[in-house]
Every structure is written in structure tokens, then in C-alpha cells.
Amino acid sequence: MDFSLSAEHELIRESAHKFGQTEIVPDLRERDREARSDRATLEKMGDAGMLGISIPAKYGGSDTDYISLGIVCEELERADSTARVVMSVHSGLHSLTLMQWGTEEQKQRWLPSLATGKLIGAFALTEPNAGSDASNLKTTARKDGDSYVLNGQKTWISLADYADQFLVITRLTETQAKAPYAAFIVNRNTPGFSSRAIHGKLGVRAGNTGEIFFEDMRVPADCMIGEEGDGFKVAMSALDHGRYTVASGAVGIITACLDACVPYANDRTVQGEPIGKKQLVQQMIASMAQGREIGRLLYYKVGWMKNTGQRHTRECSMAKWTNCAAAFDAANKAVEIHGAYGFCDEFPVERYFRNSRGAMIYEGTHEIHTIMQAEYELGYRSDKPLARMLPTWPFS
Ligand code: CAA
């Protein structure tokens, strides 16, 4: 067993870290205060080659492995959750799912533009009454000639106002398939499409989240991903990729908490000594270091399973569940260590606290992952190999 990262991984970590600190952090406090998102961040990420990470060179990507995607997410979330959310939605949920399920023609049609950021992709599964109960979809697709006509509404969609295209999961009004679901790539410039931002979020305030609506929106049949009946499986496998990016990003929050707390604990003096000398503070720092180490091991393993073509739904859920809880715990402790300074945005830890709470809700709540882990252990949930997998790495 080899635990070392390659020189390429280290280089990717270094450049993602530099990008986060120079391009994201400088005006972040203002953007977060004003709840101001912009497309410029997406463009900068595209220019820096981040949106092509873990995409084969033949589709215009960087040809790097799947662990590289996790490392980029970790370093971006060390800067800010909103930048990592872009990777989760565009690269994880959208591009990788297209790589797993798309026909060769579909991959050639969309991946090169997605890999360079000329097209921004997003994912639309959740509805007002279909969150944890993801199959309770009301959005419908009706076959009409060589198109499908979509009607319905999706909510809590990251990049709702910025994405050029969405991977949308719908219910089919009529089908011979066993499961009545289908997945489509939907272009926002289609008549019948509209979006609306959600305001007043607790966290991820510098990021765009919204609702999208389909009103008699006609989508060509060749935009279907997979076959009729595959929609729910496409959604679940998308979550195998999205949850991986959330799990790796959560490690970045823990590191950011340590980045803030270690100098603070060394500088802040109480009763004549730095608070870092107090055992209760040491306990909190030690627990953050523990969360970071366990979190990395968990997500590196999932990255390796992706590289080697193994089903990783169970391991990915474990990583997302464990790391998001550890990140929220670290952020709570970071606020505690900063005392009253942790309660205002003079220091970044209050933002980590708010942002890390969100990750325990999206891409499967803490409770959903708890149930999944129990069901795997009890033998109630199947872990059988999947018929459709991501391409293994190295890409051929
Ligand atoms: N890949 C491919 N296929 C899969 C799969 C996967 N990872 N997981 C399951 N499937 C297949 C199964 O094999 C099964 O197929 P067969 O019938 O042919 O055997 C089928 O899908 C149904 O699977 P399950 O029986 O496991 O499905 P379930 O109904 O038990 O799932 C659940 C229950 C796990 C709780 C699921 O509903 C779930 O994950 N809910 C949470 C949804 C969620 O995470 N939403 C987040 C929205 S996205 C978001 O938040 C992003 C954002 O923008 C912020």
C-alpha cells in the first residue's frame, strides 16, 4: 500500500492553493457580506484549467486522475466553500456524470467546452417535495416526436443563474421502462426555461443558488443521458461524484480552521501565556488535526476507487458523512477558540461555521448518510458492481 501523493498531485495542490488565496480570498469578506456572486470566479477557474481536472485529454481536459479533483476541492474550500461548490456542481455532478453515462457523440459534443469553462454545467434533481426523498419527482417529461416536453420546477440548484446547461432528472409521463425516470442535458437558452435566485442563505452567500422552472420546454431526444428508465441511476451516480467533492472540500475547511486557530492560539495571551498552552484549547486543536487526517484518508481512498473502476457509493457516503460532520465540529471549535472575535467577520471562522453547516444538508443530509451506512452494515442496501462506471485512470 502506497500512501504517497505524486509530484503532480503536490503541484496541483500548490497551484489550487495559490489560486484560492490570490483569486478568491482577497475580496471574499465583502462578497460574503453583500451576498454577491459573480460569473467572473467561474471564468477565472476556467482560465486556470480547473474545470478540466480529471477529464481525459481527448475531451480537452487535464488528463489527471480523480484524486487530483479531490485535492483541488480541498484547496479551494480552504479558501472558500463557494469556489468548491462550483467544482462539485460543474465538474462532479455534471461533467463526470456525462463521462460515465454519455454516448461518445454526447461526450464529444459537450465535454471539450465544459473542460475549458466555455460552458458551465449544473445539476438539477431536488424539488420542493423531493429532497431526501429523491425519487418523489413531480417534474415531467412527455415524449413528443423526436423531443421531450418538460414541465416542472427544481429548487436549491447551485449556479441556477449562471450555468449554461443543466443535467435535469425528470419523471416520464409514459414509458415501458421499469423505473419511470430520465435524465436530460437542458440548455438554459431554450424557450420555456427560467431561473430565480434564492436569497437570505445562512452560508455559501458569495455563491449563486436558485430555482429553475420548465414550462412546456422542448428538449431534443438526443439530449437524454442514458436510456428511458436510467434517470434515477444517473442521479445516484452523479451523487457519487458530487459527494466526493464535498467530502474532500470539507477537509479544506478543517485545514482553514487550523490556519486561523494555530496563529491565534499562539498570539492570544491569557493569564500570562498563549492560549495554545491551555489544555482545553489543545484538545480542540488536536481534534481538528485528527479530523483532517481521517478526512484525507477517506477521500483519497474514494479517489483511488474511482481511478481503479470500483463502485464507491458506500465509501463515498462514509467520507461525505464523516468529513462534513468533522468540518462543522472544527468550525464550531474555531469559533470557540476565537472567543468574541469568532462571532464577527473580522476573522474568517464564523464563515467556516456557517458554510460547513450547509454541507451537512446538501448532497444527502447527515441523517440520510447515517441511514445509508446502517443499511449497508445490516445488509439491507445493495453494494453490487454497477453496469456503467467512470472511465478508469490512466485514461486510454
Ligand atoms: N449509481 C448508479 N445506480 C445506483 C446508485 C449509484 N450510486 N445507487 C443506487 N443505484 C441504483 C440501484 O442499483 C437501483 O437500481 P435497481 O432497481 O436496478 O437495482 C436504483 O438505483 C435504486 O436504488 P436504491 O434502491 O438504493 O434507491 P433508494 O430509493 O433506496 O435511495 C436514498 C434512497 C439513498 C435515500 C436516495 O433517495 C438518496 O440518496 N437521497 C438523497 C438525495 C440527495 O443526496 N440529494 C441531494 C441533491 S443534489 C445537491 O444537493 C447538489 C447541490 O446543488 C447543492
Residues whose N, C-alpha, C, O or C-beta is under 5 A from the ligand:
A	BS01	CAA	F123 L125 T126 G131 S132 D133 A134 S135 W156 I157 S158 K233 M236 S237 D240 T313 Y362 E363 G364 I368 L386
